[in-house]
Amino acid sequence: MTFALSYLLFFGLFRGYHWAYPKYFVSGESMFPTYKEEEVIQIISHGKPKRFDVVVLRPPENPKGRYLKRVIGLPGERINYRGGKLFVNEQLVNDPFGKETEDFNWGEFSIDPIPEGYYFILGDNRSVSQDSRHFGLITRRQILGIVQEGNSK
């Protein structure tokens, strides 16, 4: 009886962990060179994303799909890229992939800052990524979880 109970408890915890912190296969080139095709990543957090966190999300045009992108803009901010440099609320912020980014002016997107509960996301491979420049902001509810960089299995 004790063995069976221990087994059920272990199995329940194991299944619960993998349900709460699933693994995904990287598909596509939009996060190259950070993540490569067929690499396995795992969600490690369901908290509030910070700038430059990598997240797994449901894209607006394909709610059953999964995208892997980097959070660039947070609620209350205006995002601009000029000459390959990231400006957040007109303050220069170091973005390792900024030099690959075409100029982007938040003022052409919206007169208001990013609303509460919304995020501006980009892929690291900016020339091929379908991201907020194409489909707009994403909501917190679309984010399935945060990936810890360097945790590929």
Backbone as CSV, one residue per row, in Angstrom:
resi,resn,N_x,N_y,N_z,CA_x,CA_y,CA_z,C_x,C_y,C_z
1,MET,0.827,-1.192,0.000,0.000,0.000,0.000,0.873,1.258,0.000
2,THR,1.940,1.280,0.827,2.826,2.431,0.899,3.534,2.659,-0.431
3,PHE,3.986,1.571,-1.080,4.641,1.689,-2.379,3.685,2.288,-3.405
4,ALA,2.461,1.780,-3.451,1.477,2.275,-4.412,1.182,3.750,-4.171
5,LEU,1.041,4.155,-2.931,0.771,5.544,-2.602,1.955,6.431,-2.983
6,SER,3.162,5.971,-2.699,4.379,6.712,-3.065,4.481,6.843,-4.584
7,TYR,4.194,5.770,-5.297,4.238,5.785,-6.750,3.238,6.796,-7.301
8,LEU,2.020,6.773,-6.818,0.988,7.703,-7.285,1.365,9.153,-6.978
9,LEU,1.919,9.401,-5.820,2.348,10.744,-5.454,3.465,11.210,-6.379
10,PHE,4.481,10.361,-6.595,5.580,10.706,-7.490,5.066,10.966,-8.906
11,PHE,4.231,10.064,-9.417,3.697,10.202,-10.770,2.881,11.486,-10.900
12,GLY,2.079,11.798,-9.884,1.269,13.011,-9.913,2.126,14.267,-9.927
13,LEU,3.174,14.287,-9.100,4.078,15.437,-9.079,4.838,15.566,-10.396
14,PHE,5.300,14.441,-10.927,6.026,14.431,-12.195,5.154,14.986,-13.319
15,ARG,3.930,14.492,-13.417,3.002,14.964,-14.468,2.649,16.435,-14.263
16,GLY,2.436,16.824,-13.016,2.099,18.215,-12.726,3.214,19.167,-13.113
17,TYR,4.451,18.786,-12.834,5.599,19.615,-13.191,5.673,19.799,-14.702
18,HIS,5.536,18.711,-15.452,5.636,18.797,-16.911,4.439,19.494,-17.533
19,TRP,3.316,19.509,-16.853,2.163,20.270,-17.340,2.403,21.756,-17.108
20,ALA,2.928,22.124,-15.947,3.150,23.527,-15.602,4.379,24.118,-16.301
21,TYR,5.390,23.284,-16.566,6.643,23.744,-17.159,6.985,22.887,-18.383
22,PRO,6.182,23.017,-19.447,6.383,22.143,-20.610,7.653,22.456,-21.387
23,LYS,8.046,21.481,-22.199,9.176,21.634,-23.115,8.620,21.828,-24.520
24,TYR,9.366,22.582,-25.330,8.975,22.839,-26.712,10.193,22.657,-27.608
25,PHE,9.946,22.262,-28.856,10.983,22.212,-29.874,10.989,23.535,-30.619
26,VAL,12.170,24.085,-30.854,12.302,25.303,-31.640,12.059,24.948,-33.095
27,SER,11.213,25.734,-33.741,10.914,25.528,-35.155,11.057,26.864,-35.869
28,GLY,11.925,26.914,-36.850,12.114,28.149,-37.606,13.410,28.852,-37.236
29,GLU,13.660,29.944,-37.938,14.920,30.680,-37.827,14.792,32.013,-37.099
30,SER,13.602,32.342,-36.590,13.392,33.700,-36.067,14.169,34.009,-34.787
31,MET,14.646,32.993,-34.066,15.430,33.246,-32.848,16.899,32.848,-33.020
32,PHE,17.314,32.571,-34.250,18.712,32.254,-34.533,19.536,33.532,-34.354
33,PRO,20.697,33.534,-33.769,21.523,32.402,-33.384,21.317,31.928,-31.940
34,THR,20.416,32.589,-31.190,20.217,32.213,-29.792,19.691,30.793,-29.672
35,TYR,18.688,30.466,-30.481,18.101,29.119,-30.496,18.099,28.611,-31.920
36,LYS,18.430,27.350,-32.061,18.519,26.737,-33.383,17.364,25.763,-33.605
37,GLU,17.087,25.498,-34.862,16.041,24.558,-35.276,16.169,23.241,-34.516
38,GLU,15.048,22.735,-34.000,14.938,21.459,-33.287,15.542,21.476,-31.879
39,GLU,16.061,22.609,-31.427,16.557,22.707,-30.051,15.363,22.589,-29.097
40,VAL,15.571,22.001,-27.936,14.503,21.834,-26.950,14.667,22.903,-25.873
41,ILE,13.565,23.598,-25.582,13.566,24.617,-24.532,12.465,24.273,-23.533
42,GLN,12.586,24.826,-22.338,11.580,24.565,-21.313,11.199,25.869,-20.631
43,ILE,9.905,26.025,-20.412,9.409,27.157,-19.645,9.846,26.982,-18.197
44,ILE,10.355,28.061,-17.603,10.801,27.974,-16.209,10.020,28.912,-15.301
45,SER,9.200,29.788,-15.888,8.485,30.760,-15.073,7.192,31.175,-15.758
46,HIS,6.209,31.492,-14.942,4.953,32.033,-15.464,4.731,33.445,-14.936
47,GLY,5.792,34.074,-14.454,5.695,35.416,-13.876,5.574,36.494,-14.935
48,LYS,5.681,37.706,-14.493,5.591,38.874,-15.364,6.904,39.018,-16.131
49,PRO,6.856,39.054,-17.455,8.105,39.139,-18.227,8.809,40.476,-18.047
50,LYS,10.133,40.419,-18.120,10.968,41.612,-18.073,11.579,41.814,-19.463
51,ARG,12.167,43.003,-19.651,12.813,43.282,-20.931,13.893,42.235,-21.210
52,PHE,13.911,41.759,-22.431,14.852,40.782,-22.977,14.583,39.351,-22.532
53,ASP,13.539,39.099,-21.733,13.137,37.713,-21.470,12.700,37.070,-22.782
54,VAL,12.994,35.793,-22.938,12.498,35.023,-24.080,11.237,34.312,-23.606
55,VAL,10.171,34.434,-24.405,8.885,33.868,-24.012,8.337,32.948,-25.102
56,VAL,7.540,31.977,-24.680,6.740,31.166,-25.596,5.351,31.785,-25.572
57,LEU,4.788,32.027,-26.747,3.499,32.705,-26.816,2.614,32.140,-27.907
58,ARG,1.336,32.455,-27.795,0.365,32.147,-28.844,0.281,33.364,-29.749
59,PRO,0.661,33.233,-31.030,0.593,34.398,-31.915,-0.859,34.770,-32.215
60,PRO,-1.144,36.060,-32.408,-2.529,36.484,-32.629,-3.168,35.886,-33.886
61,GLU,-2.373,35.671,-34.922,-2.952,35.159,-36.175,-3.097,33.643,-36.190
62,ASN,-2.551,32.958,-35.159,-2.619,31.503,-35.101,-2.646,31.065,-33.635
63,PRO,-3.804,31.175,-32.957,-3.875,30.886,-31.525,-3.467,29.465,-31.131
64,LYS,-3.471,28.515,-32.063,-3.029,27.155,-31.744,-1.524,26.994,-31.941
65,GLY,-0.896,27.967,-32.596,0.543,27.923,-32.828,1.319,28.383,-31.610
66,ARG,2.644,28.259,-31.689,3.532,28.687,-30.615,4.711,29.424,-31.234
67,TYR,5.008,30.597,-30.727,6.164,31.372,-31.166,7.124,31.527,-29.992
68,LEU,8.378,31.646,-30.316,9.433,31.926,-29.353,9.984,33.300,-29.719
69,LYS,9.857,34.287,-28.821,10.284,35.662,-29.109,10.883,36.298,-27.869
70,ARG,11.516,37.444,-28.076,12.153,38.196,-26.992,11.308,39.433,-26.677
71,VAL,11.072,39.675,-25.394,10.321,40.854,-24.958,11.239,42.074,-25.062
72,ILE,10.784,43.078,-25.799,11.553,44.311,-25.980,10.881,45.478,-25.258
73,GLY,9.564,45.625,-25.463,8.836,46.747,-24.889,7.856,46.317,-23.815
74,LEU,7.836,47.066,-22.715,6.988,46.774,-21.566,5.860,47.805,-21.461
75,PRO,4.832,47.501,-20.668,3.742,48.468,-20.493,4.270,49.841,-20.050
76,GLY,3.703,50.885,-20.657,4.082,52.257,-20.330,5.239,52.795,-21.141
77,GLU,5.779,52.017,-22.067,6.956,52.435,-22.834,6.616,52.732,-24.296
78,ARG,7.504,53.511,-24.894,7.490,53.746,-26.334,8.818,53.218,-26.874
79,ILE,8.754,52.424,-27.934,9.933,51.752,-28.490,10.298,52.381,-29.830
80,ASN,11.575,52.691,-30.004,12.081,53.170,-31.285,13.415,52.492,-31.568
81,TYR,13.664,52.200,-32.831,14.976,51.762,-33.292,15.437,52.785,-34.315
82,ARG,16.610,53.330,-34.082,17.205,54.278,-35.017,18.661,53.886,-35.226
83,GLY,19.027,53.687,-36.475,20.416,53.351,-36.784,20.917,52.111,-36.077
84,GLY,20.026,51.135,-35.885,20.415,49.885,-35.249,20.530,49.966,-33.732
85,LYS,19.981,51.035,-33.148,20.021,51.193,-31.690,18.602,51.258,-31.140
86,LEU,18.414,50.630,-29.958,17.121,50.622,-29.290,16.999,51.816,-28.354
87,PHE,15.867,52.518,-28.481,15.541,53.617,-27.580,14.213,53.289,-26.911
88,VAL,14.211,53.316,-25.576,13.007,53.101,-24.795,12.689,54.427,-24.116
89,ASN,11.536,54.989,-24.457,11.167,56.326,-23.940,12.300,57.317,-24.182
90,GLU,12.890,57.230,-25.384,13.971,58.100,-25.862,15.300,57.910,-25.129
91,GLN,15.419,56.868,-24.302,16.678,56.552,-23.625,17.330,55.357,-24.324
92,LEU,18.611,55.475,-24.633,19.342,54.395,-25.293,19.442,53.186,-24.366
93,VAL,19.081,52.011,-24.896,19.168,50.748,-24.161,19.966,49.772,-25.023
94,ASN,20.941,49.108,-24.434,21.758,48.162,-25.190,20.928,46.937,-25.590
95,ASP,20.856,46.681,-26.876,20.186,45.497,-27.414,21.198,44.763,-28.285
96,PRO,21.634,43.558,-27.875,22.650,42.829,-28.639,22.260,42.562,-30.090
97,PHE,20.956,42.547,-30.382,20.515,42.283,-31.749,20.031,43.552,-32.446
98,GLY,20.217,44.698,-31.818,19.736,45.970,-32.352,20.303,46.326,-33.711
99,LYS,21.580,46.015,-33.921,22.207,46.396,-35.197,21.541,45.723,-36.394
100,GLU,20.820,44.628,-36.138,20.122,43.901,-37.198,18.687,44.403,-37.407
101,THR,18.294,45.429,-36.645,16.911,45.871,-36.645,16.720,47.091,-37.531
102,GLU,15.726,47.005,-38.402,15.380,48.162,-39.235,14.822,49.265,-38.353
103,ASP,14.919,50.506,-38.841,14.359,51.617,-38.080,12.873,51.381,-37.826
104,PHE,12.448,51.698,-36.617,11.057,51.539,-36.200,10.719,52.729,-35.319
105,ASN,9.626,53.411,-35.645,9.211,54.590,-34.896,7.869,54.306,-34.232
106,TRP,7.858,54.264,-32.902,6.628,53.983,-32.154,5.510,54.953,-32.531
107,GLY,5.859,56.212,-32.805,4.869,57.232,-33.153,4.071,56.894,-34.399
108,GLU,4.620,56.080,-35.275,3.880,55.638,-36.467,2.949,54.478,-36.137
109,PHE,3.180,53.848,-35.003,2.403,52.686,-34.560,1.254,53.131,-33.672
110,SER,1.544,54.070,-32.754,0.542,54.532,-31.801,0.992,55.854,-31.191
111,ILE,0.037,56.688,-30.802,0.390,57.925,-30.098,0.527,57.677,-28.602
112,ASP,-0.028,56.565,-28.129,0.017,56.212,-26.710,1.140,55.218,-26.445
113,PRO,1.641,55.171,-25.213,2.630,54.136,-24.874,1.984,52.748,-24.870
114,ILE,2.803,51.720,-24.742,2.295,50.345,-24.670,1.331,50.265,-23.487
115,PRO,0.086,49.803,-23.714,-0.886,49.734,-22.619,-0.518,48.683,-21.569
116,GLU,-1.074,48.839,-20.390,-0.886,47.872,-19.311,-1.336,46.489,-19.791
117,GLY,-0.550,45.462,-19.512,-0.897,44.097,-19.889,-0.495,43.714,-21.306
118,TYR,0.233,44.601,-22.011,0.667,44.337,-23.386,2.189,44.432,-23.478
119,TYR,2.747,43.756,-24.516,4.189,43.707,-24.698,4.530,43.816,-26.177
120,PHE,5.707,44.385,-26.460,6.258,44.473,-27.807,7.361,43.433,-27.884
121,ILE,7.253,42.487,-28.824,8.196,41.374,-28.905,8.859,41.320,-30.286
122,LEU,10.090,40.840,-30.312,10.838,40.664,-31.559,11.581,39.338,-31.506
123,GLY,11.814,38.763,-32.688,12.716,37.626,-32.786,14.145,38.127,-32.852
124,ASP,15.109,37.309,-32.449,16.515,37.720,-32.496,17.024,37.848,-33.928
125,ASN,16.501,37.047,-34.830,16.870,37.104,-36.245,15.885,38.063,-36.917
126,ARG,16.113,39.351,-36.721,15.135,40.379,-37.054,14.731,40.402,-38.529
127,SER,15.607,39.974,-39.420,15.290,40.064,-40.850,14.241,39.048,-41.295
128,VAL,14.020,37.973,-40.524,13.042,36.954,-40.926,11.889,36.798,-39.931
129,SER,11.976,37.445,-38.785,11.010,37.216,-37.716,9.655,37.874,-37.981
130,GLN,8.593,37.115,-37.757,7.237,37.656,-37.713,6.972,37.989,-36.254
131,ASP,6.781,39.255,-35.947,6.700,39.678,-34.551,5.823,40.915,-34.430
132,SER,6.001,41.687,-33.366,5.142,42.844,-33.116,5.200,43.886,-34.222
133,ARG,6.263,43.912,-35.002,6.321,44.839,-36.133,5.306,44.457,-37.201
134,HIS,4.881,43.182,-37.202,3.943,42.691,-38.213,2.526,42.524,-37.680
135,PHE,2.388,41.980,-36.468,1.036,41.707,-35.956,0.673,42.521,-34.719
136,GLY,1.524,43.439,-34.318,1.195,44.313,-33.199,1.599,43.750,-31.849
137,LEU,1.101,44.386,-30.825,1.428,44.004,-29.453,0.795,42.667,-29.105
138,ILE,1.359,42.017,-28.098,0.749,40.789,-27.582,0.291,41.060,-26.153
139,THR,-0.690,40.301,-25.719,-1.199,40.459,-24.361,-0.472,39.514,-23.421
140,ARG,-0.547,39.811,-22.147,0.041,38.929,-21.125,-0.588,37.539,-21.198
141,ARG,-1.866,37.477,-21.553,-2.563,36.185,-21.631,-2.046,35.316,-22.776
142,GLN,-1.462,35.916,-23.794,-0.911,35.140,-24.910,0.416,34.482,-24.548
143,ILE,1.075,34.965,-23.503,2.380,34.434,-23.097,2.168,33.176,-22.269
144,LEU,2.695,32.060,-22.757,2.568,30.772,-22.065,3.601,30.614,-20.965
145,GLY,4.732,31.283,-21.084,5.760,31.197,-20.067,7.071,31.800,-20.526
146,ILE,7.966,31.948,-19.577,9.287,32.531,-19.813,10.317,31.410,-19.868
147,VAL,11.210,31.507,-20.835,12.272,30.520,-21.040,13.558,31.060,-20.426
148,GLN,14.273,30.225,-19.707,15.577,30.640,-19.199,16.600,30.391,-20.301
149,GLU,17.299,31.446,-20.697,18.296,31.273,-21.754,19.393,30.339,-21.278
150,GLY,19.847,29.502,-22.183,20.882,28.532,-21.850,20.345,27.283,-21.188
151,ASN,19.003,27.109,-21.200,18.453,25.921,-20.551,18.074,24.842,-21.542
152,SER,18.545,24.952,-22.778,18.183,23.938,-23.773,18.699,22.576,-23.319
153,LYS,17.905,21.572,-23.619,18.218,20.211,-23.157,18.730,19.366,-24.307
